[in-house]
Amino acid sequence: MPNEKLQTEKNLLQLAAHGNEAAFVELFYLYRHKLYSYILKITARPELAQDMVQDVFLKLWKNKCQLDTIENFNAFIFTVAQNQVVNYFRRMNNETLMLSKMQDRRQGFERCTEERISHNEVQQSINEVLKRLPAQQHLVFKLSREQGLKQDEIAMALKISPNTVKNHLALAIKTIREYLRHKLEIEHLPLLFILMQLFKNYF
């Protein structure tokens, strides 16, 4: 009996290797439950186990021309399944590590920034420097920041080109950044932090 089963499996592999879908489906039915149980024991996640079984057979079908060269298909298919599980956990570990590092960096930046400057201090300094901007630059910045107008809307309202509006905003932010850098004695004040202060009502 075992020899007959092995011979049948060999025939299925040969047929599948030549693109016979019915033979490949038969292989799927022969192994799907065993693979599912194996993966489920490791992952303890039914939906994930189902997906991985499908991924295993999808990978086999993409490389079907090699199926008739496999001597021990049972060992081979469980090795493929094991690799799927290992790759999954490796990817999850990398993502978790990456998220953890990003969280640490964000918290570190917030702690560092909050220790050296406060939001109120920054906002007060911004208000000071705004008074020193040239009249039209100040107006453009005010329309953008306080009224939330887009660059083309500001250009239309003031009858100037959108490019001029863009330049005014860029110069205003540059002036504010330089002023804060000297005022608060911070050598590399992140532009993102300034922008969040300037436009916090629009996030």
C-alpha angles and dihedrals in degrees: 000000000000090000091051091051091048091049091050091050090050090053091049091051092051092049093045091049088061093051101268103155095190090057091049091050088052090055088050092055091047094056110022097092094045092049092045092052091047095050093041091057090056101040101028087211116114097196092047091049091052091050092049093051089054091047091052093053093042088056090049092051092050088055096035094132088072096051095094091057094061112106100188108029094176092058091041097053093046089051089053090049092048090052090051090054094045092049090049094053092043090053092047091050091050092049092047091049092048093049090048092052092048090050092049092050093048093048091045091052092047092049092047093047095045091050093055104033138014127220090243091053092052093046092049091051091048090054089052095052093044089065089058097054119107112268100254093039089052091048093050091048092048093051090050098043105033101030098031095228119166121240095256091048091052090047091053093046094050095034093236131121121274088238090058090051090051091051093049092052093047092050092046093052091046091051091048092048093050092046092051092046091058097033095051095031094235113144099198108026106177114245090220091061091052093047091051089053093047098045103024091127091062101050 
